[in-house]
Every structure is written in C-alpha cells, then in structure tokens.
Amino acid sequence: MILGSLEILFKGEEFTHLSDSDCISIIGETYKLDPEFFIASIYPKIASWDMPSFLNVKEELLELLRKEGANVS
C-alpha cells in the first residue's frame, strides 16, 4: 500500500502539483515511520525506478536518507 502510494506520486498527474522537495519530504517521512521496513521492503523497489520525475529527486532523496542514518547506496 505504501509503495503503491509512493509510485503514484511519481507516475501520476498528482506529481505535477507537488514540488520535488514535497516528494522528498513524503518519502523521508515514510522512512521515519519504520526505517527497518522501509529499507527492507520499500527502498529496494524504489531504487530501481526509472521514471524521469523520480530520477529528478533520487540523489537528494539518497542524501536525506543517509542523513537519517539509512545505509543506502
């Protein structure tokens, strides 16, 4: 459910109404809900996304997750 909602942000028209920083914040807050679950279940799937809208924010997202203590590459 969480993964589907995140995917909609980047694939759907809704993304055009959100700034890149809003999307990064949403994913960052999702990480904070349950960091272990996020890294084990959600992050591996979103790491392979190649939607242009996601690629725009991927590096900033990785930086945020690293600041939060996530072990991501």
CHARMM-style PDB file with segment names, atoms N, HN, CA, C and O in Angstrom:
ATOM      1  N   MET     1       0.822  -1.191   0.000  1.00  0.00      PROA
ATOM      2  CA  MET     1       0.000   0.000   0.000  1.00  0.00      PROA
ATOM      3  C   MET     1       0.875   1.267   0.000  1.00  0.00      PROA
ATOM      4  O   MET     1       0.644   2.193  -0.778  1.00  0.00      PROA
ATOM      5  N   ILE     2       1.864   1.288   0.872  1.00  0.00      PROA
ATOM      6  HN  ILE     2       2.052   0.536   1.504  1.00  0.00      PROA
ATOM      7  CA  ILE     2       2.751   2.456   0.935  1.00  0.00      PROA
ATOM      8  C   ILE     2       3.518   2.589  -0.378  1.00  0.00      PROA
ATOM      9  O   ILE     2       3.618   3.682  -0.936  1.00  0.00      PROA
ATOM     10  N   LEU     3       4.058   1.474  -0.867  1.00  0.00      PROA
ATOM     11  HN  LEU     3       3.977   0.587  -0.413  1.00  0.00      PROA
ATOM     12  CA  LEU     3       4.826   1.520  -2.106  1.00  0.00      PROA
ATOM     13  C   LEU     3       3.955   1.996  -3.256  1.00  0.00      PROA
ATOM     14  O   LEU     3       4.393   2.812  -4.067  1.00  0.00      PROA
ATOM     15  N   GLY     4       2.731   1.498  -3.336  1.00  0.00      PROA
ATOM     16  HN  GLY     4       2.376   0.835  -2.677  1.00  0.00      PROA
ATOM     17  CA  GLY     4       1.816   1.920  -4.397  1.00  0.00      PROA
ATOM     18  C   GLY     4       1.535   3.406  -4.339  1.00  0.00      PROA
ATOM     19  O   GLY     4       1.488   4.077  -5.370  1.00  0.00      PROA
ATOM     20  N   SER     5       1.348   3.921  -3.139  1.00  0.00      PROA
ATOM     21  HN  SER     5       1.387   3.376  -2.301  1.00  0.00      PROA
ATOM     22  CA  SER     5       1.089   5.352  -2.978  1.00  0.00      PROA
ATOM     23  C   SER     5       2.284   6.187  -3.404  1.00  0.00      PROA
ATOM     24  O   SER     5       2.124   7.227  -4.045  1.00  0.00      PROA
ATOM     25  N   LEU     6       3.481   5.735  -3.051  1.00  0.00      PROA
ATOM     26  HN  LEU     6       3.611   4.891  -2.531  1.00  0.00      PROA
ATOM     27  CA  LEU     6       4.686   6.460  -3.460  1.00  0.00      PROA
ATOM     28  C   LEU     6       4.842   6.420  -4.975  1.00  0.00      PROA
ATOM     29  O   LEU     6       5.221   7.413  -5.595  1.00  0.00      PROA
ATOM     30  N   GLU     7       4.548   5.273  -5.563  1.00  0.00      PROA
ATOM     31  HN  GLU     7       4.240   4.466  -5.060  1.00  0.00      PROA
ATOM     32  CA  GLU     7       4.675   5.146  -7.018  1.00  0.00      PROA
ATOM     33  C   GLU     7       3.709   6.080  -7.739  1.00  0.00      PROA
ATOM     34  O   GLU     7       4.055   6.655  -8.772  1.00  0.00      PROA
ATOM     35  N   ILE     8       2.515   6.232  -7.207  1.00  0.00      PROA
ATOM     36  HN  ILE     8       2.235   5.766  -6.368  1.00  0.00      PROA
ATOM     37  CA  ILE     8       1.531   7.143  -7.796  1.00  0.00      PROA
ATOM     38  C   ILE     8       2.059   8.578  -7.812  1.00  0.00      PROA
ATOM     39  O   ILE     8       1.800   9.328  -8.753  1.00  0.00      PROA
ATOM     40  N   LEU     9       2.797   8.954  -6.773  1.00  0.00      PROA
ATOM     41  HN  LEU     9       3.008   8.344  -6.008  1.00  0.00      PROA
ATOM     42  CA  LEU     9       3.359  10.307  -6.727  1.00  0.00      PROA
ATOM     43  C   LEU     9       4.229  10.594  -7.943  1.00  0.00      PROA
ATOM     44  O   LEU     9       4.214  11.700  -8.482  1.00  0.00      PROA
ATOM     45  N   PHE    10       4.979   9.598  -8.364  1.00  0.00      PROA
ATOM     46  HN  PHE    10       4.991   8.699  -7.925  1.00  0.00      PROA
ATOM     47  CA  PHE    10       5.938   9.817  -9.438  1.00  0.00      PROA
ATOM     48  C   PHE    10       5.400   9.475 -10.810  1.00  0.00      PROA
ATOM     49  O   PHE    10       5.941   9.943 -11.812  1.00  0.00      PROA
ATOM     50  N   LYS    11       4.353   8.673 -10.886  1.00  0.00      PROA
ATOM     51  HN  LYS    11       3.914   8.292 -10.073  1.00  0.00      PROA
ATOM     52  CA  LYS    11       3.802   8.291 -12.190  1.00  0.00      PROA
ATOM     53  C   LYS    11       2.572   9.100 -12.566  1.00  0.00      PROA
ATOM     54  O   LYS    11       2.311   9.327 -13.748  1.00  0.00      PROA
ATOM     55  N   GLY    12       1.823   9.529 -11.575  1.00  0.00      PROA
ATOM     56  HN  GLY    12       2.035   9.345 -10.615  1.00  0.00      PROA
ATOM     57  CA  GLY    12       0.546  10.166 -11.850  1.00  0.00      PROA
ATOM     58  C   GLY    12       0.630  11.662 -12.039  1.00  0.00      PROA
ATOM     59  O   GLY    12       1.669  12.289 -11.831  1.00  0.00      PROA
ATOM     60  N   GLU    13      -0.482  12.202 -12.433  1.00  0.00      PROA
ATOM     61  HN  GLU    13      -1.326  11.693 -12.602  1.00  0.00      PROA
ATOM     62  CA  GLU    13      -0.567  13.655 -12.611  1.00  0.00      PROA
ATOM     63  C   GLU    13      -0.386  14.385 -11.297  1.00  0.00      PROA
ATOM     64  O   GLU    13      -0.011  15.557 -11.284  1.00  0.00      PROA
ATOM     65  N   GLU    14      -0.645  13.708 -10.194  1.00  0.00      PROA
ATOM     66  HN  GLU    14      -0.949  12.756 -10.204  1.00  0.00      PROA
ATOM     67  CA  GLU    14      -0.527  14.355  -8.886  1.00  0.00      PROA
ATOM     68  C   GLU    14       0.860  14.952  -8.696  1.00  0.00      PROA
ATOM     69  O   GLU    14       1.018  15.966  -8.016  1.00  0.00      PROA
ATOM     70  N   PHE    15       1.871  14.317  -9.301  1.00  0.00      PROA
ATOM     71  HN  PHE    15       1.742  13.493  -9.853  1.00  0.00      PROA
ATOM     72  CA  PHE    15       3.234  14.803  -9.118  1.00  0.00      PROA
ATOM     73  C   PHE    15       3.402  16.215  -9.646  1.00  0.00      PROA
ATOM     74  O   PHE    15       4.188  16.992  -9.105  1.00  0.00      PROA
ATOM     75  N   THR    16       2.683  16.548 -10.682  1.00  0.00      PROA
ATOM     76  HN  THR    16       2.044  15.917 -11.122  1.00  0.00      PROA
ATOM     77  CA  THR    16       2.835  17.884 -11.247  1.00  0.00      PROA
ATOM     78  C   THR    16       2.367  18.968 -10.276  1.00  0.00      PROA
ATOM     79  O   THR    16       2.683  20.145 -10.450  1.00  0.00      PROA
ATOM     80  N   HSD    17       1.623  18.568  -9.269  1.00  0.00      PROA
ATOM     81  HN  HSD    17       1.367  17.612  -9.127  1.00  0.00      PROA
ATOM     82  CA  HSD    17       1.137  19.526  -8.283  1.00  0.00      PROA
ATOM     83  C   HSD    17       2.008  19.544  -7.022  1.00  0.00      PROA
ATOM     84  O   HSD    17       1.762  20.322  -6.100  1.00  0.00      PROA
ATOM     85  N   LEU    18       3.014  18.690  -6.993  1.00  0.00      PROA
ATOM     86  HN  LEU    18       3.213  18.058  -7.742  1.00  0.00      PROA
ATOM     87  CA  LEU    18       3.922  18.625  -5.852  1.00  0.00      PROA
ATOM     88  C   LEU    18       5.311  19.046  -6.292  1.00  0.00      PROA
ATOM     89  O   LEU    18       5.753  18.725  -7.394  1.00  0.00      PROA
ATOM     90  N   SER    19       5.978  19.755  -5.434  1.00  0.00      PROA
ATOM     91  HN  SER    19       5.619  20.017  -4.538  1.00  0.00      PROA
ATOM     92  CA  SER    19       7.354  20.121  -5.759  1.00  0.00      PROA
ATOM     93  C   SER    19       8.270  18.931  -5.478  1.00  0.00      PROA
ATOM     94  O   SER    19       7.879  17.990  -4.787  1.00  0.00      PROA
ATOM     95  N   ASP    20       9.476  18.976  -6.012  1.00  0.00      PROA
ATOM     96  HN  ASP    20       9.793  19.740  -6.573  1.00  0.00      PROA
ATOM     97  CA  ASP    20      10.450  17.925  -5.733  1.00  0.00      PROA
ATOM     98  C   ASP    20      10.683  17.806  -4.232  1.00  0.00      PROA
ATOM     99  O   ASP    20      10.762  16.698  -3.700  1.00  0.00      PROA
ATOM    100  N   SER    21      10.793  18.927  -3.558  1.00  0.00      PROA
ATOM    101  HN  SER    21      10.729  19.826  -3.990  1.00  0.00      PROA
ATOM    102  CA  SER    21      11.047  18.876  -2.113  1.00  0.00      PROA
ATOM    103  C   SER    21       9.874  18.263  -1.353  1.00  0.00      PROA
ATOM    104  O   SER    21      10.082  17.596  -0.339  1.00  0.00      PROA
ATOM    105  N   ASP    22       8.639  18.479  -1.828  1.00  0.00      PROA
ATOM    106  HN  ASP    22       8.471  19.021  -2.651  1.00  0.00      PROA
ATOM    107  CA  ASP    22       7.483  17.833  -1.195  1.00  0.00      PROA
ATOM    108  C   ASP    22       7.595  16.317  -1.314  1.00  0.00      PROA
ATOM    109  O   ASP    22       7.359  15.594  -0.347  1.00  0.00      PROA
ATOM    110  N   CYS    23       7.952  15.844  -2.490  1.00  0.00      PROA
ATOM    111  HN  CYS    23       8.144  16.432  -3.277  1.00  0.00      PROA
ATOM    112  CA  CYS    23       8.074  14.406  -2.701  1.00  0.00      PROA
ATOM    113  C   CYS    23       9.193  13.819  -1.850  1.00  0.00      PROA
ATOM    114  O   CYS    23       9.036  12.742  -1.276  1.00  0.00      PROA
ATOM    115  N   ILE    24      10.303  14.509  -1.768  1.00  0.00      PROA
ATOM    116  HN  ILE    24      10.430  15.384  -2.235  1.00  0.00      PROA
ATOM    117  CA  ILE    24      11.408  14.047  -0.935  1.00  0.00      PROA
ATOM    118  C   ILE    24      10.971  13.993   0.523  1.00  0.00      PROA
ATOM    119  O   ILE    24      11.294  13.041   1.234  1.00  0.00      PROA
ATOM    120  N   SER    25      10.251  14.990   0.965  1.00  0.00      PROA
ATOM    121  HN  SER    25       9.988  15.763   0.387  1.00  0.00      PROA
ATOM    122  CA  SER    25       9.753  15.012   2.346  1.00  0.00      PROA
ATOM    123  C   SER    25       8.810  13.856   2.618  1.00  0.00      PROA
ATOM    124  O   SER    25       8.874  13.232   3.677  1.00  0.00      PROA
ATOM    125  N   ILE    26       7.934  13.569   1.663  1.00  0.00      PROA
ATOM    126  HN  ILE    26       7.883  14.076   0.803  1.00  0.00      PROA
ATOM    127  CA  ILE    26       6.980  12.469   1.841  1.00  0.00      PROA
ATOM    128  C   ILE    26       7.719  11.138   1.979  1.00  0.00      PROA
ATOM    129  O   ILE    26       7.397  10.335   2.854  1.00  0.00      PROA
ATOM    130  N   ILE    27       8.699  10.909   1.125  1.00  0.00      PROA
ATOM    131  HN  ILE    27       8.961  11.561   0.414  1.00  0.00      PROA
ATOM    132  CA  ILE    27       9.453   9.658   1.218  1.00  0.00      PROA
ATOM    133  C   ILE    27      10.283   9.634   2.498  1.00  0.00      PROA
ATOM    134  O   ILE    27      10.404   8.588   3.136  1.00  0.00      PROA
ATOM    135  N   GLY    28      10.851  10.765   2.877  1.00  0.00      PROA
ATOM    136  HN  GLY    28      10.753  11.614   2.359  1.00  0.00      PROA
ATOM    137  CA  GLY    28      11.611  10.837   4.129  1.00  0.00      PROA
ATOM    138  C   GLY    28      10.744  10.525   5.334  1.00  0.00      PROA
ATOM    139  O   GLY    28      11.171   9.812   6.242  1.00  0.00      PROA
ATOM    140  N   GLU    29       9.549  11.046   5.347  1.00  0.00      PROA
ATOM    141  HN  GLU    29       9.202  11.625   4.609  1.00  0.00      PROA
ATOM    142  CA  GLU    29       8.627  10.768   6.454  1.00  0.00      PROA
ATOM    143  C   GLU    29       8.189   9.308   6.441  1.00  0.00      PROA
ATOM    144  O   GLU    29       7.979   8.714   7.499  1.00  0.00      PROA
ATOM    145  N   THR    30       8.050   8.725   5.247  1.00  0.00      PROA
ATOM    146  HN  THR    30       8.221   9.208   4.388  1.00  0.00      PROA
ATOM    147  CA  THR    30       7.717   7.310   5.145  1.00  0.00      PROA
ATOM    148  C   THR    30       8.840   6.478   5.760  1.00  0.00      PROA
ATOM    149  O   THR    30       8.581   5.505   6.469  1.00  0.00      PROA
ATOM    150  N   TYR    31      10.069   6.860   5.492  1.00  0.00      PROA
ATOM    151  HN  TYR    31      10.279   7.650   4.916  1.00  0.00      PROA
ATOM    152  CA  TYR    31      11.216   6.178   6.093  1.00  0.00      PROA
ATOM    153  C   TYR    31      11.149   6.251   7.614  1.00  0.00      PROA
ATOM    154  O   TYR    31      11.392   5.255   8.295  1.00  0.00      PROA
ATOM    155  N   LYS    32      10.824   7.412   8.145  1.00  0.00      PROA
ATOM    156  HN  LYS    32      10.626   8.221   7.592  1.00  0.00      PROA
ATOM    157  CA  LYS    32      10.799   7.607   9.589  1.00  0.00      PROA
ATOM    158  C   LYS    32       9.725   6.770  10.288  1.00  0.00      PROA
ATOM    159  O   LYS    32       9.863   6.436  11.464  1.00  0.00      PROA
ATOM    160  N   LEU    33       8.651   6.431   9.558  1.00  0.00      PROA
ATOM    161  HN  LEU    33       8.538   6.702   8.602  1.00  0.00      PROA
ATOM    162  CA  LEU    33       7.595   5.617  10.169  1.00  0.00      PROA
ATOM    163  C   LEU    33       8.130   4.273  10.644  1.00  0.00      PROA
ATOM    164  O   LEU    33       7.786   3.818  11.735  1.00  0.00      PROA
ATOM    165  N   ASP    34       8.957   3.645   9.843  1.00  0.00      PROA
ATOM    166  HN  ASP    34       9.236   4.014   8.957  1.00  0.00      PROA
ATOM    167  CA  ASP    34       9.536   2.342  10.183  1.00  0.00      PROA
ATOM    168  C   ASP    34      10.781   2.137   9.329  1.00  0.00      PROA
ATOM    169  O   ASP    34      10.720   1.523   8.265  1.00  0.00      PROA
ATOM    170  N   PRO    35      11.905   2.655   9.804  1.00  0.00      PROA
ATOM    171  CA  PRO    35      13.131   2.609   8.995  1.00  0.00      PROA
ATOM    172  C   PRO    35      13.514   1.205   8.520  1.00  0.00      PROA
ATOM    173  O   PRO    35      13.896   1.028   7.363  1.00  0.00      PROA
ATOM    174  N   GLU    36      13.417   0.216   9.395  1.00  0.00      PROA
ATOM    175  HN  GLU    36      13.107   0.359  10.335  1.00  0.00      PROA
ATOM    176  CA  GLU    36      13.804  -1.137   9.002  1.00  0.00      PROA
ATOM    177  C   GLU    36      12.905  -1.675   7.896  1.00  0.00      PROA
ATOM    178  O   GLU    36      13.393  -2.272   6.936  1.00  0.00      PROA
ATOM    179  N   PHE    37      11.602  -1.470   8.022  1.00  0.00      PROA
ATOM    180  HN  PHE    37      11.206  -0.986   8.802  1.00  0.00      PROA
ATOM    181  CA  PHE    37      10.663  -1.910   6.998  1.00  0.00      PROA
ATOM    182  C   PHE    37      10.923  -1.175   5.688  1.00  0.00      PROA
ATOM    183  O   PHE    37      10.916  -1.781   4.617  1.00  0.00      PROA
ATOM    184  N   PHE    38      11.151   0.122   5.777  1.00  0.00      PROA
ATOM    185  HN  PHE    38      11.157   0.615   6.647  1.00  0.00      PROA
ATOM    186  CA  PHE    38      11.404   0.920   4.578  1.00  0.00      PROA
ATOM    187  C   PHE    38      12.615   0.387   3.827  1.00  0.00      PROA
ATOM    188  O   PHE    38      12.541   0.161   2.620  1.00  0.00      PROA
ATOM    189  N   ILE    39      13.728   0.183   4.525  1.00  0.00      PROA
ATOM    190  HN  ILE    39      13.788   0.366   5.506  1.00  0.00      PROA
ATOM    191  CA  ILE    39      14.959  -0.263   3.885  1.00  0.00      PROA
ATOM    192  C   ILE    39      14.820  -1.697   3.358  1.00  0.00      PROA
ATOM    193  O   ILE    39      15.348  -2.016   2.292  1.00  0.00      PROA
ATOM    194  N   ALA    40      14.122  -2.551   4.089  1.00  0.00      PROA
ATOM    195  HN  ALA    40      13.694  -2.292   4.954  1.00  0.00      PROA
ATOM    196  CA  ALA    40      13.992  -3.948   3.665  1.00  0.00      PROA
ATOM    197  C   ALA    40      12.963  -4.145   2.561  1.00  0.00      PROA
ATOM    198  O   ALA    40      13.163  -4.977   1.676  1.00  0.00      PROA
ATOM    199  N   SER    41      11.873  -3.399   2.596  1.00  0.00      PROA
ATOM    200  HN  SER    41      11.711  -2.723   3.315  1.00  0.00      PROA
ATOM    201  CA  SER    41      10.763  -3.685   1.688  1.00  0.00      PROA
ATOM    202  C   SER    41      10.498  -2.622   0.630  1.00  0.00      PROA
ATOM    203  O   SER    41      10.160  -2.955  -0.506  1.00  0.00      PROA
ATOM    204  N   ILE    42      10.645  -1.370   0.977  1.00  0.00      PROA
ATOM    205  HN  ILE    42      10.920  -1.099   1.900  1.00  0.00      PROA
ATOM    206  CA  ILE    42      10.276  -0.298   0.051  1.00  0.00      PROA
ATOM    207  C   ILE    42      11.479   0.186  -0.750  1.00  0.00      PROA
ATOM    208  O   ILE    42      11.407   0.287  -1.975  1.00  0.00      PROA
ATOM    209  N   TYR    43      12.564   0.481  -0.081  1.00  0.00      PROA
ATOM    210  HN  TYR    43      12.623   0.399   0.914  1.00  0.00      PROA
ATOM    211  CA  TYR    43      13.723   1.051  -0.772  1.00  0.00      PROA
ATOM    212  C   TYR    43      14.226   0.195  -1.933  1.00  0.00      PROA
ATOM    213  O   TYR    43      14.509   0.747  -2.996  1.00  0.00      PROA
ATOM    214  N   PRO    44      14.353  -1.128  -1.783  1.00  0.00      PROA
ATOM    215  CA  PRO    44      14.843  -1.919  -2.928  1.00  0.00      PROA
ATOM    216  C   PRO    44      13.983  -1.755  -4.181  1.00  0.00      PROA
ATOM    217  O   PRO    44      14.501  -1.814  -5.297  1.00  0.00      PROA
ATOM    218  N   LYS    45      12.712  -1.556  -4.013  1.00  0.00      PROA
ATOM    219  HN  LYS    45      12.292  -1.508  -3.107  1.00  0.00      PROA
ATOM    220  CA  LYS    45      11.827  -1.394  -5.162  1.00  0.00      PROA
ATOM    221  C   LYS    45      11.951   0.003  -5.762  1.00  0.00      PROA
ATOM    222  O   LYS    45      12.018   0.149  -6.982  1.00  0.00      PROA
ATOM    223  N   ILE    46      11.983   1.038  -4.908  1.00  0.00      PROA
ATOM    224  HN  ILE    46      11.929   0.919  -3.917  1.00  0.00      PROA
ATOM    225  CA  ILE    46      12.061   2.379  -5.474  1.00  0.00      PROA
ATOM    226  C   ILE    46      13.450   2.693  -6.029  1.00  0.00      PROA
ATOM    227  O   ILE    46      13.590   3.570  -6.882  1.00  0.00      PROA
ATOM    228  N   ALA    47      14.468   1.990  -5.558  1.00  0.00      PROA
ATOM    229  HN  ALA    47      14.354   1.277  -4.865  1.00  0.00      PROA
ATOM    230  CA  ALA    47      15.820   2.227  -6.064  1.00  0.00      PROA
ATOM    231  C   ALA    47      15.926   1.899  -7.550  1.00  0.00      PROA
ATOM    232  O   ALA    47      16.796   2.426  -8.244  1.00  0.00      PROA
ATOM    233  N   SER    48      15.047   1.035  -8.036  1.00  0.00      PROA
ATOM    234  HN  SER    48      14.340   0.607  -7.472  1.00  0.00      PROA
ATOM    235  CA  SER    48      15.111   0.655  -9.449  1.00  0.00      PROA
ATOM    236  C   SER    48      14.168   1.473 -10.330  1.00  0.00      PROA
ATOM    237  O   SER    48      14.126   1.267 -11.543  1.00  0.00      PROA
ATOM    238  N   TRP    49      13.418   2.392  -9.742  1.00  0.00      PROA
ATOM    239  HN  TRP    49      13.452   2.560  -8.757  1.00  0.00      PROA
ATOM    240  CA  TRP    49      12.517   3.212 -10.542  1.00  0.00      PROA
ATOM    241  C   TRP    49      13.316   4.042 -11.536  1.00  0.00      PROA
ATOM    242  O   TRP    49      14.389   4.554 -11.219  1.00  0.00      PROA
ATOM    243  N   ASP    50      12.772   4.166 -12.748  1.00  0.00      PROA
ATOM    244  HN  ASP    50      11.900   3.750 -13.005  1.00  0.00      PROA
ATOM    245  CA  ASP    50      13.460   4.985 -13.746  1.00  0.00      PROA
ATOM    246  C   ASP    50      12.551   6.063 -14.338  1.00  0.00      PROA
ATOM    247  O   ASP    50      12.832   6.604 -15.407  1.00  0.00      PROA
ATOM    248  N   MET    51      11.452   6.372 -13.629  1.00  0.00      PROA
ATOM    249  HN  MET    51      11.223   5.932 -12.760  1.00  0.00      PROA
ATOM    250  CA  MET    51      10.584   7.445 -14.092  1.00  0.00      PROA
ATOM    251  C   MET    51      11.364   8.761 -14.034  1.00  0.00      PROA
ATOM    252  O   MET    51      12.048   9.017 -13.043  1.00  0.00      PROA
ATOM    253  N   PRO    52      11.279   9.595 -15.061  1.00  0.00      PROA
ATOM    254  CA  PRO    52      12.008  10.868 -15.056  1.00  0.00      PROA
ATOM    255  C   PRO    52      11.725  11.710 -13.812  1.00  0.00      PROA
ATOM    256  O   PRO    52      12.626  12.358 -13.280  1.00  0.00      PROA
ATOM    257  N   SER    53      10.489  11.698 -13.357  1.00  0.00      PROA
ATOM    258  HN  SER    53       9.758  11.171 -13.789  1.00  0.00      PROA
ATOM    259  CA  SER    53      10.154  12.502 -12.184  1.00  0.00      PROA
ATOM    260  C   SER    53      10.887  12.010 -10.940  1.00  0.00      PROA
ATOM    261  O   SER    53      11.237  12.814 -10.075  1.00  0.00      PROA
ATOM    262  N   PHE    54      11.123  10.700 -10.835  1.00  0.00      PROA
ATOM    263  HN  PHE    54      10.838  10.047 -11.537  1.00  0.00      PROA
ATOM    264  CA  PHE    54      11.848  10.168  -9.692  1.00  0.00      PROA
ATOM    265  C   PHE    54      13.337  10.433  -9.840  1.00  0.00      PROA
ATOM    266  O   PHE    54      14.007  10.782  -8.868  1.00  0.00      PROA
ATOM    267  N   LEU    55      13.855  10.270 -11.043  1.00  0.00      PROA
ATOM    268  HN  LEU    55      13.311   9.986 -11.833  1.00  0.00      PROA
ATOM    269  CA  LEU    55      15.281  10.498 -11.256  1.00  0.00      PROA
ATOM    270  C   LEU    55      15.670  11.932 -10.915  1.00  0.00      PROA
ATOM    271  O   LEU    55      16.807  12.187 -10.519  1.00  0.00      PROA
ATOM    272  N   ASN    56      14.737  12.870 -11.066  1.00  0.00      PROA
ATOM    273  HN  ASN    56      13.813  12.663 -11.388  1.00  0.00      PROA
ATOM    274  CA  ASN    56      14.992  14.266 -10.718  1.00  0.00      PROA
ATOM    275  C   ASN    56      15.320  14.439  -9.242  1.00  0.00      PROA
ATOM    276  O   ASN    56      16.075  15.339  -8.876  1.00  0.00      PROA
ATOM    277  N   VAL    57      14.763  13.588  -8.398  1.00  0.00      PROA
ATOM    278  HN  VAL    57      14.150  12.856  -8.696  1.00  0.00      PROA
ATOM    279  CA  VAL    57      14.925  13.772  -6.955  1.00  0.00      PROA
ATOM    280  C   VAL    57      15.736  12.659  -6.297  1.00  0.00      PROA
ATOM    281  O   VAL    57      15.965  12.699  -5.088  1.00  0.00      PROA
ATOM    282  N   LYS    58      16.170  11.675  -7.065  1.00  0.00      PROA
ATOM    283  HN  LYS    58      15.984  11.642  -8.047  1.00  0.00      PROA
ATOM    284  CA  LYS    58      16.814  10.496  -6.479  1.00  0.00      PROA
ATOM    285  C   LYS    58      18.042  10.842  -5.638  1.00  0.00      PROA
ATOM    286  O   LYS    58      18.162  10.354  -4.514  1.00  0.00      PROA
ATOM    287  N   GLU    59      18.948  11.660  -6.145  1.00  0.00      PROA
ATOM    288  HN  GLU    59      18.851  12.056  -7.058  1.00  0.00      PROA
ATOM    289  CA  GLU    59      20.162  11.992  -5.393  1.00  0.00      PROA
ATOM    290  C   GLU    59      19.844  12.737  -4.099  1.00  0.00      PROA
ATOM    291  O   GLU    59      20.438  12.468  -3.055  1.00  0.00      PROA
ATOM    292  N   GLU    60      18.903  13.675  -4.176  1.00  0.00      PROA
ATOM    293  HN  GLU    60      18.420  13.894  -5.023  1.00  0.00      PROA
ATOM    294  CA  GLU    60      18.507  14.403  -2.960  1.00  0.00      PROA
ATOM    295  C   GLU    60      17.868  13.460  -1.957  1.00  0.00      PROA
ATOM    296  O   GLU    60      18.085  13.590  -0.752  1.00  0.00      PROA
ATOM    297  N   LEU    61      17.085  12.516  -2.444  1.00  0.00      PROA
ATOM    298  HN  LEU    61      16.909  12.411  -3.423  1.00  0.00      PROA
ATOM    299  CA  LEU    61      16.445  11.543  -1.571  1.00  0.00      PROA
ATOM    300  C   LEU    61      17.491  10.661  -0.883  1.00  0.00      PROA
ATOM    301  O   LEU    61      17.411  10.415   0.321  1.00  0.00      PROA
ATOM    302  N   LEU    62      18.462  10.193  -1.651  1.00  0.00      PROA
ATOM    303  HN  LEU    62      18.527  10.393  -2.628  1.00  0.00      PROA
ATOM    304  CA  LEU    62      19.522   9.376  -1.058  1.00  0.00      PROA
ATOM    305  C   LEU    62      20.281  10.152   0.012  1.00  0.00      PROA
ATOM    306  O   LEU    62      20.608   9.607   1.066  1.00  0.00      PROA
ATOM    307  N   GLU    63      20.555  11.399  -0.254  1.00  0.00      PROA
ATOM    308  HN  GLU    63      20.289  11.842  -1.111  1.00  0.00      PROA
ATOM    309  CA  GLU    63      21.247  12.239   0.725  1.00  0.00      PROA
ATOM    310  C   GLU    63      20.423  12.374   2.004  1.00  0.00      PROA
ATOM    311  O   GLU    63      20.965  12.272   3.104  1.00  0.00      PROA
ATOM    312  N   LEU    64      19.121  12.603   1.867  1.00  0.00      PROA
ATOM    313  HN  LEU    64      18.680  12.686   0.973  1.00  0.00      PROA
ATOM    314  CA  LEU    64      18.241  12.716   3.030  1.00  0.00      PROA
ATOM    315  C   LEU    64      18.238  11.416   3.827  1.00  0.00      PROA
ATOM    316  O   LEU    64      18.355  11.441   5.052  1.00  0.00      PROA
ATOM    317  N   LEU    65      18.107  10.286   3.146  1.00  0.00      PROA
ATOM    318  HN  LEU    65      18.012  10.266   2.151  1.00  0.00      PROA
ATOM    319  CA  LEU    65      18.070   9.001   3.839  1.00  0.00      PROA
ATOM    320  C   LEU    65      19.392   8.734   4.566  1.00  0.00      PROA
ATOM    321  O   LEU    65      19.399   8.201   5.676  1.00  0.00      PROA
ATOM    322  N   ARG    66      20.492   9.101   3.943  1.00  0.00      PROA
ATOM    323  HN  ARG    66      20.486   9.533   3.041  1.00  0.00      PROA
ATOM    324  CA  ARG    66      21.789   8.925   4.613  1.00  0.00      PROA
ATOM    325  C   ARG    66      21.871   9.788   5.873  1.00  0.00      PROA
ATOM    326  O   ARG    66      22.387   9.346   6.899  1.00  0.00      PROA
ATOM    327  N   LYS    67      21.363  11.016   5.791  1.00  0.00      PROA
ATOM    328  HN  LYS    67      20.944  11.375   4.957  1.00  0.00      PROA
ATOM    329  CA  LYS    67      21.359  11.893   6.966  1.00  0.00      PROA
ATOM    330  C   LYS    67      20.516  11.312   8.087  1.00  0.00      PROA
ATOM    331  O   LYS    67      20.809  11.507   9.267  1.00  0.00      PROA
ATOM    332  N   GLU    68      19.448  10.585   7.700  1.00  0.00      PROA
ATOM    333  HN  GLU    68      19.210  10.426   6.741  1.00  0.00      PROA
ATOM    334  CA  GLU    68      18.570   9.953   8.691  1.00  0.00      PROA
ATOM    335  C   GLU    68      19.196   8.681   9.269  1.00  0.00      PROA
ATOM    336  O   GLU    68      18.667   8.107  10.221  1.00  0.00      PROA
ATOM    337  N   GLY    69      20.323   8.241   8.693  1.00  0.00      PROA
ATOM    338  HN  GLY    69      20.752   8.707   7.920  1.00  0.00      PROA
ATOM    339  CA  GLY    69      21.003   7.070   9.193  1.00  0.00      PROA
ATOM    340  C   GLY    69      20.793   5.807   8.382  1.00  0.00      PROA
ATOM    341  O   GLY    69      21.229   4.731   8.792  1.00  0.00      PROA
ATOM    342  N   ALA    70      20.137   5.916   7.244  1.00  0.00      PROA
ATOM    343  HN  ALA    70      19.783   6.790   6.910  1.00  0.00      PROA
ATOM    344  CA  ALA    70      19.890   4.752   6.408  1.00  0.00      PROA
ATOM    345  C   ALA    70      21.172   4.352   5.681  1.00  0.00      PROA
ATOM    346  O   ALA    70      21.952   5.206   5.260  1.00  0.00      PROA
ATOM    347  N   ASN    71      21.375   3.057   5.541  1.00  0.00      PROA
ATOM    348  HN  ASN    71      20.741   2.363   5.883  1.00  0.00      PROA
ATOM    349  CA  ASN    71      22.519   2.540   4.809  1.00  0.00      PROA
ATOM    350  C   ASN    71      22.065   2.284   3.379  1.00  0.00      PROA
ATOM    351  O   ASN    71      21.650   1.176   3.040  1.00  0.00      PROA
ATOM    352  N   VAL    72      22.146   3.315   2.542  1.00  0.00      PROA
ATOM    353  HN  VAL    72      22.483   4.215   2.818  1.00  0.00      PROA
ATOM    354  CA  VAL    72      21.710   3.227   1.155  1.00  0.00      PROA
ATOM    355  C   VAL    72      22.847   3.622   0.235  1.00  0.00      PROA
ATOM    356  O   VAL    72      23.734   4.390   0.607  1.00  0.00      PROA
ATOM    357  N   SER    73      22.805   3.079  -0.978  1.00  0.00      PROA
ATOM    358  HN  SER    73      22.085   2.455  -1.280  1.00  0.00      PROA
ATOM    359  CA  SER    73      23.868   3.440  -1.937  1.00  0.00      PROA
ATOM    360  C   SER    73      23.258   3.992  -3.200  1.00  0.00      PROA
ATOM    361  OT1 SER    73      23.981   4.353  -4.128  1.00  0.00      PROA
TER     362      SER     73
END
